[in-house]
């Protein structure tokens, strides 16, 4: 193995207007590449280290879906159950009529599978009148269930199951986990995933100690003159301490989240021999779920060449577009986090950065990692 190309690529990230980058590659359960570069705080001259934490944003979705699937393994629900069977606020949904802004009653109920696959008709609008009302009325007392109730009041943008639209679906999954488990979403995720895997640095809580370790997030950083538009540590997708956003709320380190990534690579088996998911459930998680119409939406809106969408993850369906194996899966996050989970080759990649505005280089990272493995 020779990861000189990957190391050089990570070291070039600051010149690509990404202030800091953090990457790990695991092969057959062993760390074969680990590298960090750049600054967690440019002004203070604080270099990035393996100890820094990141807002995972949508990279949280993979953990959320895995958490929900542990309850599928326990027989708590079926994928094609109506969501309203467990969350009554979704019983009567309105949908915008085709060619009109006037809503009508949806013909079909939203199913749990449609939440996993982003085909429920929800949006990512965080500023609806209903969400604002919850924030204004309850403030920091507002819970996951409170916000999901507000999400349910918004008209759908299409009839459930007919199209793909990236949305707040996985936040709703978090509320379902609470119903099925009888615990808060974060508590059950800790018990079902993090504790058996041995993860100690991942969660929804943003304590002073967690915020202290967060690398700063930069918007429109310019490497040439060292300027930026904004520097902060906040997560705009999290409205308060009791709202555990399944779609975007987790904080973690690269070392810690890579343990979860590698557990999925080994089809649900942790390094210490505990099983968090059945192997067939992990295979179901990465099985293409999109109809031709939904796949067209995914291709045009999301643009992941060679991939389709499965139960909350992209999944490789065209191996001519990637050096990884058919069914390699994962996702990414708004500030640049990126997961590669490849059970066939026993390859796990987790990469994190904290920048808004610079182009992502995920494909190059993936390709350089596989090139290093094969040298």
Helices and strands as residue ranges (DSSP letters): H 4-12, G 13-16, E 20-27, E 30-41, E 46-47, E 54-55, G 57-59, H 60-73, G 83-85, G 88-90, E 94-96, E 103-105, H 112-116, H 129-138, G 139-141, H 144-152, H 169-181, H 185-189, I 190-194, H 195-197, H 208-213, E 217-219, E 230-232, E 251-252, H 254-265, H 279-285, H 292-301, E 307-309, E 314-316, G 319-321, E 329-330, E 338-342, E 347-353, E 355-356, H 362-373
